[in-house]
Amino acid sequence: MVIIYLILSPLENYLVEVITYHSYLLFKAFTVVSYSENWIHLNGLNIEVINACTGIVFISIYLALILSLSKNIREVLIGIPLILIIYFGNLLRILLTGILGMVFINEVYWVHEIVGYLMVPLTSVVASLIYLKILSKMRDS
């Protein structure tokens, strides 16, 4: 996992901009929002998207699982698209942090911590379970 993270970590700077923009698009469906560089500006709440917000750590863990369980390249390739579950879970985390943060503006730190510690690990587990189910069905055939 550490090796995979070291390989992927240079992508974090690029992904900060991408995630900021994608999060902005999601927020736009619910509230008045703007963004600049790595900041999302909501009604009285500013969210800074930093490297840790990219989800690269959880993507690295998931990729380590795929690489350690796969017996061939086909099994690896089947698991890679499921990274999107983790990515969208990360976007959902930012969205929920912002929406709940606007409601509980004085407690935005706790909102961030609670939502962050629930959403990304949960989506990582979901992606892993789906991969394991697919892998099981492939090997049974």
N, CA and C of each residue as an Amber inpcrd file, in Angstrom:
protein
   423
   0.8200000  -1.1780000   0.0000000   0.0000000   0.0000000   0.0000000
   0.8690000   1.2490000   0.0000000   1.9330000   1.2360000   0.7760000
   2.8210000   2.3970000   0.8600000   3.4610000   2.6740000  -0.5010000
   3.8840000   1.6310000  -1.1750000   4.5060000   1.8040000  -2.4940000
   3.4930000   2.3870000  -3.4820000   2.2810000   1.8760000  -3.4600000
   1.2420000   2.3920000  -4.3510000   0.9630000   3.8530000  -4.0290000
   0.8890000   4.1750000  -2.7500000   0.6580000   5.5730000  -2.3720000
   1.7950000   6.4730000  -2.8590000   3.0220000   6.0190000  -2.7110000
   4.1620000   6.8160000  -3.1680000   4.1260000   7.0370000  -4.6860000
   3.6120000   6.0540000  -5.4050000   3.4850000   6.1990000  -6.8590000
   2.3620000   7.1800000  -7.2010000   1.2440000   7.1000000  -6.4720000
   0.0800000   7.9360000  -6.7840000   0.1300000   9.3330000  -6.1770000
   0.9050000   9.5260000  -5.1280000   0.8820000  10.8130000  -4.4100000
   1.2100000  12.0330000  -5.2790000   2.0450000  11.9220000  -6.3170000
   2.2360000  13.1040000  -7.1670000   0.9550000  13.5680000  -7.8710000
  -0.0210000  12.6910000  -7.9890000  -1.2970000  13.0590000  -8.6030000
  -2.1560000  13.9420000  -7.7040000  -1.8520000  13.9700000  -6.4060000
  -2.6890000  14.7060000  -5.4650000  -2.8350000  16.1780000  -5.8380000
  -1.7480000  16.8260000  -6.2180000  -1.8320000  18.2510000  -6.5710000
  -2.7880000  18.4800000  -7.7360000  -2.7220000  17.6250000  -8.7380000
  -3.6300000  17.7270000  -9.8710000  -5.0690000  17.4200000  -9.4450000
  -5.2410000  16.3640000  -8.6690000  -6.5820000  15.9480000  -8.2640000
  -7.2750000  16.9670000  -7.3640000  -6.5200000  17.7770000  -6.6360000
  -7.1230000  18.8190000  -5.8110000  -7.9900000  19.7280000  -6.6840000
  -7.4570000  20.1370000  -7.8260000  -8.2120000  21.0030000  -8.7290000
  -9.4280000  20.2860000  -9.3110000  -9.2550000  19.0390000  -9.6940000
 -10.3450000  18.2620000 -10.2800000 -11.4540000  18.0510000  -9.2510000
 -11.0780000  17.6620000  -8.0550000 -12.0630000  17.4060000  -7.0070000
 -12.7680000  18.6930000  -6.5900000 -12.0340000  19.7900000  -6.5480000
 -12.6640000  21.0740000  -6.2380000 -13.7310000  21.3920000  -7.2830000
 -13.3940000  21.2180000  -8.5370000 -14.3460000  21.5170000  -9.6050000
 -15.5480000  20.5720000  -9.5700000 -15.3110000  19.2710000  -9.4320000
 -16.4170000  18.3130000  -9.3810000 -17.3060000  18.5590000  -8.1620000
 -16.6970000  18.8940000  -7.0410000 -17.4800000  19.2130000  -5.8400000
 -18.3220000  20.4610000  -6.0740000 -17.7310000  21.4510000  -6.7100000
 -18.4550000  22.6800000  -7.0530000 -19.6920000  22.3490000  -7.8850000
 -19.5380000  21.4820000  -8.8810000 -20.6730000  21.1040000  -9.7280000
 -21.7770000  20.4350000  -8.9140000 -21.4010000  19.5800000  -7.9710000
 -22.4040000  18.9400000  -7.1140000 -23.1090000  19.9600000  -6.2200000
 -22.3430000  20.8470000  -5.6100000 -22.9270000  21.8730000  -4.7530000
 -23.9030000  22.7520000  -5.5290000 -23.5690000  22.9990000  -6.7820000
 -24.3730000  23.8830000  -7.6200000 -25.8160000  23.3880000  -7.7460000
 -26.0150000  22.0890000  -7.6240000 -27.3590000  21.5190000  -7.6980000
 -28.1780000  21.8230000  -6.4400000 -27.5140000  22.2120000  -5.3420000
 -28.2010000  22.3870000  -4.0660000 -28.1880000  23.8060000  -3.5180000
 -27.2140000  24.5960000  -3.8960000 -27.0740000  25.9090000  -3.2690000
 -26.2850000  26.8480000  -4.1780000 -26.2670000  28.0930000  -3.7980000
 -25.4370000  29.0740000  -4.5050000 -23.9930000  28.8180000  -4.0840000
 -23.1250000  28.6860000  -5.0540000 -21.7450000  28.3040000  -4.7760000
 -20.8240000  28.9080000  -5.8240000 -19.6050000  29.1530000  -5.4370000
 -18.5610000  29.5390000  -6.3850000 -17.2840000  28.8250000  -5.9530000
 -16.3020000  28.8780000  -6.8150000 -15.0300000  28.2680000  -6.4410000
 -13.8950000  29.0490000  -7.0810000 -12.7530000  28.9500000  -6.4670000
 -11.5350000  29.5360000  -7.0190000 -10.3650000  28.6870000  -6.5470000
  -9.5540000  28.2790000  -7.5100000  -8.4210000  27.3960000  -7.2420000
  -8.8720000  26.1770000  -6.4470000  -8.4720000  26.0710000  -5.1770000
  -8.8510000  24.8990000  -4.3830000  -9.8350000  25.2660000  -3.2650000
 -10.5820000  26.3430000  -3.4420000 -11.5730000  26.7810000  -2.4510000
 -12.9710000  26.7130000  -3.0350000 -13.9010000  26.2110000  -2.2230000
 -15.3190000  26.2230000  -2.5650000 -15.9730000  27.2100000  -1.6180000
 -16.7100000  28.1690000  -2.1770000 -17.3280000  29.2330000  -1.3860000
 -18.8430000  29.0310000  -1.3670000 -19.3490000  28.6860000  -0.1880000
 -20.7810000  28.5110000   0.0160000 -21.3140000  29.7220000   0.7790000
 -22.5650000  29.7090000   1.1160000 -23.1730000  30.7940000   1.8890000
 -22.5360000  30.8810000   3.2730000 -21.5200000  31.7070000   3.4090000
 -20.8770000  31.8970000   4.7090000 -19.9130000  30.8030000   5.1180000
 -19.6280000  29.8940000   4.2420000 -18.7280000  28.7920000   4.5630000
 -17.7570000  28.6010000   3.4020000 -16.4820000  28.5660000   3.7210000
 -15.4510000  28.3240000   2.7210000 -14.7830000  26.9930000   3.0170000
 -14.7090000  26.1590000   2.0050000 -14.1020000  24.8370000   2.1600000
 -12.8310000  24.7970000   1.3260000 -11.7330000  24.4880000   1.9750000
 -10.4710000  24.3330000   1.2600000 -10.2610000  22.8580000   0.9480000
 -10.0360000  22.5640000  -0.3090000  -9.7430000  21.1980000  -0.7320000
  -8.2250000  21.0690000  -0.7730000  -7.7030000  20.1530000   0.0420000
  -6.2550000  19.9520000   0.1320000  -5.9070000  18.5420000  -0.3530000
  -4.6370000  18.2300000  -0.3720000  -4.1930000  16.9120000  -0.8630000
  -4.8960000  15.7510000  -0.1590000  -5.1030000  15.8660000   1.1290000
  -5.7520000  14.7770000   1.8670000  -7.1890000  14.5490000   1.3950000
  -7.7940000  15.5620000   0.7900000  -9.1780000  15.4650000   0.3180000
  -9.3030000  14.6720000  -0.9790000  -8.2090000  14.2720000  -1.5690000
  -8.2580000  13.5670000  -2.8500000  -8.6570000  12.1040000  -2.7100000
  -8.5090000  11.5410000  -1.5280000  -8.8440000  10.1390000  -1.3240000
  -7.7730000   9.1890000  -1.8280000  -6.6010000   9.6970000  -2.1570000
  -5.5310000   8.8530000  -2.6960000  -5.1250000   7.7570000  -1.7080000
  -5.1770000   8.0440000  -0.4210000  -4.8150000   7.0230000   0.5650000
  -5.7590000   5.8270000   0.4630000  -7.0640000   6.0930000   0.3900000
  -8.0220000   4.9870000   0.3170000  -7.9820000   4.2980000  -1.0430000
  -7.7160000   5.0450000  -2.0900000  -7.5460000   4.4380000  -3.4050000
  -6.3110000   3.5360000  -3.3950000  -5.2530000   3.9540000  -2.7290000
  -4.0420000   3.1330000  -2.6130000  -4.3150000   1.8400000  -1.8530000
  -5.0710000   1.9470000  -0.7860000  -5.4280000   0.7450000  -0.0120000
  -6.2330000  -0.2140000  -0.8800000  -7.2020000   0.3360000  -1.6070000
  -8.0290000  -0.4930000  -2.4850000  -7.1820000  -1.1480000  -3.5850000
  -6.2940000  -0.3840000  -4.1980000  -5.4290000  -0.9600000  -5.2330000
  -4.5120000  -2.0410000  -4.6700000  -4.0470000  -1.8450000  -3.4450000
  -3.2280000  -2.8750000  -2.7970000  -4.0340000  -4.1600000  -2.6240000
  -5.3030000  -4.0200000  -2.2700000  -6.1800000  -5.1910000  -2.1420000
  -6.3020000  -5.8960000  -3.4910000  -6.5790000  -5.1410000  -4.5330000
  -6.7270000  -5.7240000  -5.8690000  -5.4520000  -6.4590000  -6.2860000
  -4.3220000  -5.7910000  -6.1350000  -3.0650000  -6.3990000  -6.5740000
  -2.6740000  -7.6160000  -5.7490000  -3.0490000  -7.6090000  -4.4790000
  -2.6730000  -8.7530000  -3.6390000  -3.5930000  -9.9550000  -3.8600000
  -4.8250000  -9.7400000  -4.2900000  -5.7600000 -10.8510000  -4.4710000
  -5.8560000 -11.3660000  -5.9010000  -5.4910000 -10.5430000  -6.8500000
  -5.6520000 -10.9150000  -8.2600000  -4.5990000 -11.9300000  -8.6890000
  -5.0650000 -12.8850000  -9.4760000  -4.1570000 -13.9150000  -9.9910000
  -3.6720000 -13.6150000 -11.3930000  -4.3550000 -12.6760000 -12.0660000
  -3.9580000 -12.3380000 -13.4320000  -4.3860000 -10.9070000 -13.7500000
  -3.9750000 -10.4340000 -14.8980000  -4.2530000  -9.0490000 -15.2920000
  -5.7500000  -8.8090000 -15.4830000  -6.4630000  -9.8140000 -15.9220000
  -7.9220000  -9.6880000 -16.1070000  -8.6010000  -9.3470000 -14.7860000
  -8.1980000 -10.0140000 -13.7130000  -8.7900000  -9.7340000 -12.3980000
  -8.4300000  -8.3370000 -11.9080000  -7.2380000  -7.8820000 -12.2370000
  -6.8420000  -6.5050000 -11.8850000  -7.7120000  -5.5130000 -12.6490000
  -7.8540000  -5.7410000 -13.9460000  -8.6210000  -4.8220000 -14.7880000
 -10.0990000  -4.7740000 -14.4060000 -10.6270000  -5.8620000 -13.8960000
 -12.0270000  -5.8790000 -13.4350000 -12.1970000  -4.9740000 -12.2160000
 -11.1990000  -4.9200000 -11.3610000 -11.3050000  -4.1480000 -10.1260000
 -11.0460000  -2.6660000 -10.2640000 -10.2860000  -2.2680000 -11.2630000
  -9.8980000  -0.8570000 -11.3890000 -11.0840000   0.0980000 -11.5610000
 -12.0900000  -0.2020000 -12.3650000 -13.2130000   0.7420000 -12.4910000
 -13.9550000   1.0120000 -11.1670000 -13.8430000   0.1150000 -10.2310000
 -14.5170000   0.3110000  -8.9430000 -13.8830000   1.4330000  -8.1210000
 -12.7390000   1.9290000  -8.5610000 -12.1290000   3.1030000  -7.9210000
 -13.0930000   4.2760000  -7.9820000 -13.9480000   4.2910000  -8.9970000
 -14.9310000   5.3690000  -9.1340000 -15.8810000   5.4360000  -7.9340000
 -16.1680000   4.3060000  -7.3280000 -17.0090000   4.3010000  -6.1300000
 -16.3280000   5.0990000  -5.0240000 -15.0440000   4.8890000  -4.8550000
 -14.2940000   5.6240000  -3.8270000 -14.2310000   7.1060000  -4.1950000
 -13.9920000   7.4020000  -5.4610000 -13.9090000   8.7920000  -5.9100000
 -15.2330000   9.5280000  -5.6650000 -16.3380000   8.9190000  -6.0870000
 -17.6370000   9.5740000  -5.8950000 -18.0250000   9.6180000  -4.4230000
 -17.6110000   8.6370000  -3.6570000 -17.8260000   8.6850000  -2.2080000
 -17.0870000   9.8560000  -1.5850000 -15.9110000  10.1310000  -2.1080000
 -15.1370000  11.2700000  -1.6350000 -15.8370000  12.5840000  -1.9780000
 -16.3800000  12.6800000  -3.1970000 -17.1360000  13.8740000  -3.5800000
 -18.3760000  14.0330000  -2.7030000 -19.0440000  12.9180000  -2.4210000
 -20.2130000  12.9570000  -1.5410000 -19.8200000  13.4260000  -0.1430000
 -18.6560000  13.0170000   0.3160000 -18.1480000  13.4570000   1.6220000
 -17.9920000  14.9680000   1.6520000 -17.4120000  15.5370000   0.6190000
 -17.2250000  16.9840000   0.5560000 -18.5810000  17.6880000   0.4980000
 -19.4970000  17.1320000  -0.2930000 -20.8440000  17.7030000  -0.3970000
 -21.5560000  17.6880000   0.9540000 -21.5460000  16.5610000   1.6260000
 -22.2050000  16.4660000   2.9430000 -21.5360000  17.3690000   3.9730000
 -20.2270000  17.4590000   3.9170000 -19.5100000  18.3550000   4.8350000
 -19.9720000  19.7890000   4.6230000 -20.0860000  20.1930000   3.3700000
 -20.5120000  21.5570000   3.0730000 -21.9560000  21.8280000   3.4610000
 -22.8470000  20.9240000   3.0960000 -24.2730000  21.1360000   3.3950000
 -24.5120000  21.1130000   4.8980000 -23.9700000  20.1110000   5.5800000
 -24.1390000  20.0580000   7.0390000 -23.3580000  21.1790000   7.7110000
 -22.2440000  21.5690000   7.1190000 -21.4520000  22.6770000   7.6510000
 -22.2130000  23.9890000   7.6240000 -23.0280000  24.1880000   6.5860000
 -23.8400000  25.4070000   6.5250000 -24.9110000  25.3990000   7.6050000
 -25.4350000  24.2260000   7.9170000 -26.4640000  24.1060000   8.9520000
 -25.8440000  24.2740000  10.3430000 -24.7160000  23.6230000  10.5620000
 -24.0460000  23.6570000  11.8660000 -22.7570000  24.4700000  11.7590000
 -22.8670000  25.6930000  11.3200000 -21.6960000  26.5120000  10.9990000
 -20.6960000  26.6210000  12.1530000 -21.1840000  26.6310000  13.3700000
 -20.2790000  26.7440000  14.5160000 -19.5590000  25.4290000  14.8170000
 -20.0500000  24.3430000  14.2570000 -19.4740000  23.0290000  14.5230000
 -18.9260000  22.3910000  13.2530000 -18.5090000  23.2070000  12.2810000
 -18.0870000  22.6770000  10.9900000 -16.8950000  21.7290000  11.1320000
 -16.0230000  21.9330000  12.0850000 -14.8960000  21.0190000  12.2770000
 -15.3980000  19.6130000  12.5940000 -16.3670000  19.5170000  13.5120000
 -16.8970000  18.1990000  13.8990000 -17.6750000  17.5570000  12.7620000
 -18.3880000  18.3900000  12.0010000 -19.0970000  17.8650000  10.8300000
 -18.0820000  17.2480000   9.8720000 -17.0020000  17.9570000   9.6150000
 -15.9550000  17.4640000   8.7210000 -15.3890000  16.1430000   9.2270000
 -15.0900000  16.0800000  10.5070000 -14.4880000  14.8670000  11.0680000
 -15.4430000  13.6810000  11.0050000 -16.6810000  13.8790000  11.4050000
 -17.6510000  12.7760000  11.4360000 -17.9390000  12.2770000  10.0250000
 -18.2690000  13.2040000   9.1150000 -18.5770000  12.8040000   7.7430000
 -17.3450000  12.1840000   7.0860000 -16.1850000  12.7780000   7.3030000
 -14.9560000  12.2650000   6.6940000 -14.5970000  10.8680000   7.1560000
 -14.7620000  10.6200000   8.4390000 -14.3900000   9.3080000   8.9590000
 -15.4290000   8.2370000   8.6690000 -16.5850000   8.6370000   8.1530000
 -17.6030000   7.6500000   7.8010000 -17.6680000   7.3780000   6.3010000
 -17.6930000   8.4280000   5.4930000 -17.9730000   8.2710000   4.0650000
 -16.8780000   7.5570000   3.2800000 -15.6660000   8.0370000   3.3540000
 -14.6120000   7.4660000   2.5000000 -14.2900000   6.0250000   2.8990000
 -14.1300000   5.7220000   4.1880000 -13.9120000   4.3080000   4.5210000
 -15.1000000   3.4270000   4.1120000 -16.3080000   3.9490000   4.2630000
 -17.4890000   3.1740000   3.8870000 -17.4890000   2.8680000   2.3900000
 -17.2080000   3.8640000   1.5670000 -17.1940000   3.6160000   0.1230000
 -16.0220000   2.7130000  -0.2710000 -14.9370000   2.7770000   0.4570000
 -13.8020000   1.8830000   0.1860000 -14.1830000   0.4420000   0.4860000
 -14.8950000   0.2430000   1.5650000 -15.3600000  -1.1080000   1.9200000
 -16.3610000  -1.5990000   0.8850000 -17.2800000  -0.7380000   0.4570000
 -18.2650000  -1.1240000  -0.5580000 -17.5600000  -1.5360000  -1.8500000
 -16.6070000  -0.7390000  -2.3040000 -15.8640000  -1.0880000  -3.5200000
 -15.1380000  -2.4210000  -3.3540000 -14.5450000  -2.6200000  -2.1830000
 -13.8160000  -3.8740000  -1.9150000 -14.7530000  -5.0730000  -1.9110000
 -15.9090000  -4.9250000  -1.2930000 -16.8730000  -6.0330000  -1.2490000
 -17.4090000  -6.3640000  -2.6390000 -17.6700000  -5.3480000  -3.4400000
 -18.1190000  -5.5910000  -4.8140000 -17.0270000  -6.3200000  -5.5900000
 -15.7860000  -5.8700000  -5.4360000 -14.6760000  -6.5280000  -6.1230000
 -14.5600000  -7.9900000  -5.6930000 -14.6440000  -8.2390000  -4.3980000
 -14.5470000  -9.6180000  -3.9050000 -15.6770000 -10.4880000  -4.4500000
 -16.8630000  -9.9250000  -4.5690000 -18.0050000 -10.6710000  -5.1110000
 -17.7620000 -10.9910000  -6.5920000 -17.3110000 -10.0010000  -7.3550000
 -17.0120000 -10.2240000  -8.7700000 -15.9120000 -11.2630000  -8.9260000
 -14.8750000 -11.1380000  -8.1070000 -13.7560000 -12.0830000  -8.1560000
 -14.2280000 -13.4960000  -7.8560000 -15.0740000 -13.6260000  -6.8670000
 -15.6210000 -14.9420000  -6.5110000 -16.4100000 -15.5400000  -7.6630000
 -17.2540000 -14.7360000  -8.2980000 -18.0570000 -15.2410000  -9.4200000
 -17.1710000 -15.6020000 -10.6120000 -16.1270000 -14.8010000 -10.8470000
 -15.2010000 -15.0990000 -11.9690000 -14.5010000 -16.4310000 -11.7380000
 -14.0890000 -16.6540000 -10.5230000 -13.3250000 -17.8700000 -10.2210000
 -14.2180000 -19.1010000 -10.1510000 -15.5080000 -18.9150000  -9.8540000
 -16.4340000 -20.0470000  -9.8150000 -16.8330000 -20.5000000 -11.2130000
 -16.7140000 -19.5920000 -12.1780000 -17.1310000 -19.9280000 -13.5550000
 -16.1370000 -20.8180000 -14.2380000
